[in-house]
């Protein structure tokens, strides 16, 4: 599967999990969404390193193929 798709779906999955857990804890409305974005962003930074590197390599490879710097 394309690395960008894998990374995007992984990020969305982490957001959904964070949203669900925070909802079960009792958060609602705007604080729920803001905290879910923050938690999922931090989790993805730690947990999705390999996927992020794969996306970076894919983009760099495409740029090399087209001759752009």
C-alpha positions as CSV (number, residue, x, y, z in Angstrom):
1,X,0.0,0.0,0.0
2,X,1.1,3.6,-0.7
3,X,3.1,5.0,2.3
4,X,1.0,8.2,2.4
5,X,-2.2,6.2,2.6
6,X,-0.9,4.1,5.4
7,X,0.4,7.1,7.4
8,X,-2.9,9.0,6.9
9,X,-5.1,6.0,7.9
10,X,-2.8,5.5,10.9
11,X,-3.2,9.1,12.0
12,X,-7.0,8.9,11.6
13,X,-7.0,5.7,13.6
14,X,-5.0,7.3,16.4
15,X,-7.4,10.2,16.4
16,X,-10.4,7.9,16.6
17,X,-8.9,6.0,19.5
18,X,-8.0,9.2,21.4
19,X,-11.5,10.6,20.8
20,X,-13.2,7.4,22.0
21,X,-11.1,7.1,25.1
22,X,-11.5,10.8,26.0
23,X,-15.2,10.5,25.4
24,X,-15.4,7.6,27.8
25,X,-13.5,9.5,30.4
26,X,-16.2,12.2,30.3
27,X,-15.0,15.0,28.0
28,X,-17.5,16.5,25.6
29,X,-17.7,19.1,22.9
30,X,-14.8,21.4,22.0
31,X,-12.4,20.3,24.8
32,X,-12.9,16.7,23.6
33,X,-11.9,17.5,20.1
34,X,-9.0,19.7,21.0
35,X,-7.5,17.3,23.5
36,X,-8.1,14.4,21.0
37,X,-6.1,16.3,18.4
38,X,-3.3,17.0,20.8
39,X,-3.1,13.4,22.2
40,X,-3.3,11.8,18.8
41,X,-0.6,14.2,17.4
42,X,1.8,13.4,20.2
43,X,1.0,9.7,19.9
44,X,1.6,9.7,16.2
45,X,4.9,11.6,16.6
46,X,6.1,8.7,18.9
47,X,4.4,5.7,17.3
48,X,4.5,6.4,13.6
49,X,8.1,7.2,13.0
50,X,8.6,4.4,10.5
51,X,5.5,5.4,8.5
52,X,6.6,9.1,8.5
53,X,10.1,8.1,7.3
54,X,8.6,6.0,4.5
55,X,6.4,8.9,3.4
56,X,9.5,11.2,3.4
57,X,11.5,8.7,1.4
58,X,8.7,8.4,-1.1
59,X,8.4,12.1,-1.6
60,X,12.2,12.6,-1.8
61,X,12.4,9.7,-4.4
62,X,9.7,11.3,-6.5
63,X,11.5,14.7,-6.4
64,X,14.7,13.0,-7.5
65,X,13.0,11.3,-10.4
66,X,11.5,14.6,-11.7
67,X,14.8,16.4,-11.2
68,X,13.6,18.9,-8.7
69,X,15.8,20.0,-5.7
